[in-house]
Amino acid sequence: MMMGSHYCVSANQCFFIRTFSSFSFNLDLQHFLELMRNRDVEGALKFARKELASHGNELPVLENERLLSAMGLIAYDDVSASPASHLLDEKHRSELAELVINGSQFSSEVTRNKYIFWF
């Protein structure tokens, strides 16, 4: 079974790859947003080229739209004036924290029940 550029041998493995990819993207996006919050535009651009670009064209539409919105922050001296300033809200951080907590609980459940997602 093909999923983007990844080969999956089972539906469970594809689910795990999709979940990890989304989780990884969200962490990378938050890192970029924190750099922009601190007005480290040079650092944000370097990070975007190295890390965010690695997610490539495999992003779902909503994540791709969030990435494009976040990149638009670079054009503003005052990021709070950007149409994407909502990405800098505490709500966004809280949502990511919830994903991290749920992801760690999911990982613990997988380990506890000895589910095998790889091969």
The 8 nearest C-alpha neighbors of each residue, nearest first, counted from 0:
[[1, 7, 6, 8, 2, 9, 10, 13],
 [2, 0, 6, 7, 5, 3, 4, 13],
 [1, 3, 5, 4, 6, 0, 13, 7],
 [4, 2, 5, 57, 1, 6, 56, 58],
 [3, 5, 2, 6, 1, 57, 7, 56],
 [6, 4, 2, 3, 1, 7, 16, 13],
 [5, 7, 1, 0, 2, 8, 4, 3],
 [8, 6, 0, 13, 9, 12, 1, 5],
 [7, 9, 0, 118, 12, 6, 10, 13],
 [10, 8, 12, 11, 7, 13, 0, 118],
 [9, 11, 13, 12, 14, 8, 7, 0],
 [12, 10, 14, 9, 13, 116, 15, 117],
 [11, 13, 116, 15, 9, 14, 10, 7],
 [12, 14, 10, 16, 15, 7, 11, 17],
 [15, 13, 11, 17, 12, 16, 18, 10],
 [14, 16, 12, 18, 13, 17, 19, 11],
 [15, 17, 13, 19, 18, 14, 20, 12],
 [18, 16, 20, 14, 15, 19, 13, 21],
 [19, 17, 15, 21, 16, 20, 14, 22],
 [18, 20, 22, 16, 21, 17, 23, 15],
 [21, 19, 23, 17, 22, 18, 16, 24],
 [22, 20, 24, 18, 23, 19, 25, 17],
 [21, 23, 19, 25, 20, 24, 18, 26],
 [22, 24, 20, 26, 21, 25, 19, 27],
 [25, 23, 21, 27, 26, 22, 28, 20],
 [24, 26, 28, 22, 27, 23, 29, 21],
 [27, 25, 29, 23, 28, 24, 30, 22],
 [28, 26, 30, 24, 29, 25, 23, 31],
 [27, 29, 25, 31, 30, 26, 24, 32],
 [30, 28, 32, 26, 31, 27, 33, 25],
 [29, 31, 27, 33, 28, 32, 26, 34],
 [30, 32, 28, 34, 29, 33, 43, 35],
 [33, 31, 29, 35, 34, 30, 36, 28],
 [34, 32, 36, 30, 35, 31, 29, 37],
 [33, 35, 31, 37, 39, 32, 43, 36],
 [34, 36, 38, 32, 37, 33, 39, 40],
 [37, 35, 33, 38, 34, 32, 87, 78],
 [36, 38, 34, 35, 39, 33, 40, 32],
 [39, 37, 35, 36, 40, 34, 78, 76],
 [38, 40, 34, 42, 37, 41, 35, 43],
 [41, 39, 43, 42, 38, 35, 44, 73],
 [40, 42, 44, 43, 39, 45, 46, 38],
 [41, 43, 45, 39, 40, 44, 46, 34],
 [44, 42, 40, 46, 34, 41, 31, 45],
 [45, 43, 47, 41, 46, 42, 40, 48],
 [46, 44, 42, 48, 47, 43, 49, 41],
 [45, 47, 43, 49, 44, 48, 50, 42],
 [48, 46, 51, 44, 50, 45, 49, 43],
 [49, 47, 45, 52, 46, 50, 44, 51],
 [48, 50, 46, 47, 52, 45, 51, 53],
 [51, 49, 53, 47, 52, 46, 48, 27],
 [50, 52, 47, 53, 54, 48, 49, 27],
 [51, 53, 54, 48, 55, 50, 47, 49],
 [54, 52, 55, 50, 51, 49, 48, 47],
 [55, 53, 52, 51, 57, 56, 58, 24],
 [56, 54, 53, 52, 57, 58, 51, 63],
 [55, 57, 58, 54, 63, 59, 3, 52],
 [56, 58, 55, 3, 59, 54, 4, 63],
 [57, 59, 56, 63, 62, 60, 54, 55],
 [58, 60, 62, 61, 63, 57, 56, 64],
 [59, 61, 63, 62, 64, 58, 65, 57],
 [62, 60, 64, 63, 59, 65, 58, 66],
 [61, 63, 65, 64, 59, 60, 58, 66],
 [62, 64, 66, 60, 61, 65, 58, 59],
 [65, 63, 61, 67, 62, 66, 68, 60],
 [66, 64, 62, 68, 63, 67, 69, 61],
 [65, 67, 63, 69, 64, 68, 70, 62],
 [66, 68, 70, 64, 69, 65, 63, 71],
 [69, 67, 65, 71, 66, 70, 83, 64],
 [70, 68, 66, 71, 67, 72, 65, 83],
 [69, 71, 67, 72, 68, 73, 66, 74],
 [70, 72, 68, 73, 69, 74, 67, 83],
 [73, 71, 70, 74, 69, 75, 78, 81],
 [72, 74, 71, 75, 70, 40, 35, 76],
 [73, 75, 72, 71, 76, 70, 81, 78],
 [76, 74, 77, 78, 73, 72, 81, 80],
 [75, 77, 78, 74, 73, 38, 80, 72],
 [76, 78, 75, 79, 80, 81, 72, 38],
 [79, 77, 81, 80, 75, 72, 76, 84],
 [78, 80, 84, 77, 81, 82, 83, 87],
 [81, 79, 78, 77, 82, 84, 75, 83],
 [80, 82, 83, 84, 78, 79, 72, 75],
 [81, 83, 84, 80, 85, 68, 79, 72],
 [84, 82, 81, 85, 68, 86, 69, 72],
 [83, 85, 79, 81, 86, 87, 82, 78],
 [86, 84, 88, 87, 83, 82, 91, 79],
 [87, 85, 84, 88, 83, 91, 69, 32],
 [86, 88, 85, 84, 32, 89, 91, 36],
 [89, 87, 90, 85, 86, 91, 92, 84],
 [88, 90, 92, 91, 93, 87, 86, 94],
 [91, 89, 93, 88, 92, 94, 87, 86],
 [90, 92, 94, 89, 93, 88, 86, 95],
 [93, 91, 89, 95, 90, 94, 96, 88],
 [94, 92, 96, 90, 95, 91, 89, 97],
 [93, 95, 97, 91, 96, 92, 90, 98],
 [94, 96, 98, 92, 97, 93, 99, 91],
 [97, 95, 93, 99, 98, 94, 92, 100],
 [96, 98, 100, 94, 95, 99, 101, 93],
 [99, 97, 95, 101, 96, 100, 102, 94],
 [98, 100, 102, 96, 97, 101, 103, 95],
 [101, 99, 97, 103, 102, 98, 96, 104],
 [100, 102, 104, 98, 103, 99, 97, 105],
 [103, 101, 105, 99, 104, 100, 98, 106],
 [102, 104, 106, 100, 105, 101, 107, 99],
 [105, 103, 101, 107, 106, 102, 108, 100],
 [106, 104, 102, 108, 103, 107, 101, 109],
 [105, 107, 103, 109, 104, 108, 102, 110],
 [108, 106, 104, 110, 109, 105, 111, 103],
 [109, 107, 111, 105, 110, 106, 112, 104],
 [110, 108, 106, 114, 112, 107, 111, 113],
 [109, 111, 113, 107, 108, 112, 106, 114],
 [110, 112, 108, 113, 109, 107, 114, 106],
 [113, 111, 109, 110, 114, 108, 107, 115],
 [114, 112, 110, 111, 109, 115, 108, 116],
 [115, 113, 109, 112, 116, 110, 111, 108],
 [114, 116, 117, 113, 118, 109, 11, 12],
 [115, 117, 12, 11, 114, 118, 15, 9],
 [116, 118, 115, 12, 8, 11, 9, 7],
 [117, 8, 116, 115, 9, 12, 7, 11]]
